Amino acid sequence: MQPLSTSRQVYLDWLRILAIFGVLLFHSARPFAENDPWHVNNATYSSVLSEFSFWLSRFRMHLLFFVSGTVTWFMLQKRDAGQFTRLRIRRLLVPLLFGMLIIVPPQVYMERLTQGYKGNFWSFYPSIFDFTPYPKGNTSWHHLWFICYLIIYDIALAPVFAWATGPKGLKFRNSLAALASGKRIYLIIIPSVIWFTATVLKFPGTNDLVHDWCYFFYWLTFLVAGFICMLQPALMESLERNRRFSLSMAFLLLVLINYFRWNKIELDWEHVNWVNYLYIARQPLHSWLWVFALVGYGRKYLNKKLPIQDYLNQAVYPFYILHQTVIVIVAYYVVKTDDTIGLKYLFIVITSLGASMLIYHLFIRPFPVMRWLFGMKAIEEKKVIKEAPKAAPFELIEEARY
């Protein structure tokens, strides 16, 4: 077995950054998506943006959960299960609660305005404490469901993850190397595809945790896959080696899926049989192929660090928490204009990106309390290091880590 590398792997950071940017592009397109009403909607729809949203939805959250699994592995290299659990509570639970109380309510308010609500935000805000779940009520986590699911996964599986990374898990880690041979890496997909195919008809996605039995375990398979691919470096090498096959199959399956969609070919859902289940299986299979392709190509071509990357790595989590609220507020006013859909979409993307980054840079990054509320690392105290004895006493080196 190859030795485990605990050094930071830059391509994973880039994949997370690109995935979050993809989420921004996806949510900015939602007001214009056909047959898929959102919190704020344009009077007319765009088939192009609808297809773009459909494509992004095939892998954006899947990739985020996969990368989150790799992050879990890194965090457990210097922590036991208890330390890991406490850290995840601080960095996930605190931002989730803060987000539900402060970040998400403006989204719900803007949606209620489109539904005829006449009051101002301050008269609306107390209604979130009725604790009636959205959409009937105004209490919601909206896009922060990702954080909720992630904290449950990490806390529930912390002992298993700690065992797998420790000395007792050595035999298990070694056994994973068998999956790296040839195209055996694709065997990882099978449990996820079977689970999704067997349960999605009865439990369609809700993101509400309580009724989301299919997707709750479906998303978990991507996180676990990311974790075990870090446990055994040969698995990541296999993804890189098979990247072209993954991309080819993802593209061909996309063509097949769109052939059915665009030609309005529907199956007989009144008498569900093996053909229907085979048709359902296309969705998780398609998502896995995109994730494997992106990770493989990312490992091959994105393992290069740029000066801006440290800044972006810090910003990406607060940006995710902020971005949808900014998009909804901007879109609420933009959709009322007479501009073309293309200009509206471009304006929403650029404005939301700029506003979210400015909020992060000016009001979150510099302040310890805000960093804590958004799940960031604390600002380490400046360390003053004296020069060699012969150096002048005032020649000091300050190192500030963020």
RAJO-V156156 format. One record per backbone hydrogen bond with DSSP energy under -0.5 kcal/mol. NH is the residue of the N-H (numbers start at 0). CO is the residue of the C=O. Records with the same first field share a line. If there is no record, write none. Layout:
NH = CO + CO
This chain:
5 = 3
9 = 7
11 = 8
12 = 8
13 = 9
14 = 10
15 = 11
16 = 12
17 = 13
18 = 14
19 = 15
20 = 16
21 = 17
22 = 18
23 = 19
24 = 20
25 = 21
26 = 22
27 = 23
28 = 24 + 25
29 = 25
31 = 28
32 = 29
35 = 32
41 = 30
45 = 31
49 = 45
50 = 46
51 = 47
52 = 48
53 = 49
54 = 50
55 = 51
56 = 52
57 = 53 + 54
58 = 55
59 = 55
62 = 58
63 = 59
64 = 60
65 = 61
66 = 62
67 = 63
68 = 64
69 = 65
70 = 66
71 = 67
72 = 68
73 = 69
74 = 70
75 = 71
76 = 73
77 = 74
83 = 79
84 = 80
85 = 81
86 = 82
87 = 83
88 = 84
89 = 85
90 = 86
91 = 87
92 = 87 + 88
93 = 88
95 = 91
96 = 92
97 = 93
98 = 94
99 = 95
100 = 96
101 = 97
102 = 97
103 = 98
106 = 103
107 = 103
108 = 104
109 = 105
110 = 106
111 = 107
112 = 108
113 = 109
114 = 110
115 = 112
116 = 111
123 = 119
124 = 120
125 = 121
126 = 123
127 = 124
128 = 125
129 = 126
130 = 127
132 = 130
133 = 138
135 = 132
136 = 132
138 = 131
139 = 137
143 = 140
144 = 141
145 = 142
146 = 143
147 = 143
148 = 144
149 = 145
150 = 146
151 = 147
152 = 148
153 = 149
154 = 150
155 = 151
156 = 152
157 = 153 + 154
160 = 156
161 = 157
162 = 158
163 = 159
164 = 160
165 = 161 + 162
168 = 162 + 165
169 = 166
172 = 168
173 = 169
174 = 170
175 = 171
176 = 173
177 = 174
178 = 175
179 = 176
180 = 177
183 = 180
185 = 182
186 = 183
187 = 184
188 = 185
189 = 186
191 = 187
192 = 188
193 = 189
194 = 190
195 = 191
196 = 192
197 = 193
198 = 194
199 = 195
201 = 198
202 = 198
209 = 207
212 = 210
215 = 211
216 = 212
217 = 213
218 = 214
219 = 215
220 = 216
221 = 217 + 218
222 = 218
223 = 219
224 = 220
225 = 221
226 = 222
227 = 223
228 = 224
229 = 225 + 226
230 = 226
231 = 227
232 = 230
234 = 231
235 = 228 + 231
236 = 232
237 = 233
238 = 234
239 = 235
240 = 236
241 = 237
242 = 239
245 = 241
246 = 242
247 = 243
248 = 244
249 = 245
250 = 246
251 = 247
252 = 248
253 = 249
254 = 250
255 = 251
256 = 252
257 = 253
258 = 254
259 = 255
260 = 256
261 = 257
262 = 258
263 = 260
264 = 259
265 = 263
268 = 266
276 = 272
277 = 273
278 = 274
279 = 275
280 = 276
281 = 277 + 278
282 = 279
283 = 279
284 = 280
285 = 281
286 = 282
287 = 283
288 = 284
289 = 285
290 = 286
291 = 287
292 = 288
293 = 289
294 = 290
295 = 291
296 = 292
297 = 293
298 = 294
299 = 295
300 = 296
301 = 297
303 = 301
308 = 305
311 = 307
312 = 308
313 = 309
314 = 310
315 = 311
317 = 313
318 = 314
319 = 315
320 = 316
321 = 317
322 = 318
323 = 319
324 = 321
325 = 321
326 = 322
327 = 323
328 = 324
329 = 325
330 = 326
331 = 327
332 = 328 + 329
333 = 329
334 = 330
335 = 332
336 = 333
343 = 339
344 = 340
345 = 341
346 = 342
347 = 343
348 = 344
349 = 345
350 = 346
351 = 347
352 = 348
353 = 349
354 = 350
355 = 351
356 = 352
357 = 353
358 = 354
359 = 355
360 = 356
361 = 357
362 = 358
363 = 358 + 359
364 = 359
366 = 363
367 = 365
370 = 366
371 = 367
372 = 368
373 = 369
374 = 371
375 = 370
379 = 377 + 400
382 = 398
383 = 381
384 = 382 + 396
385 = 383
386 = 394
390 = 387
394 = 391
395 = 393
396 = 384
397 = 395
398 = 382 + 396
399 = 397
400 = 398
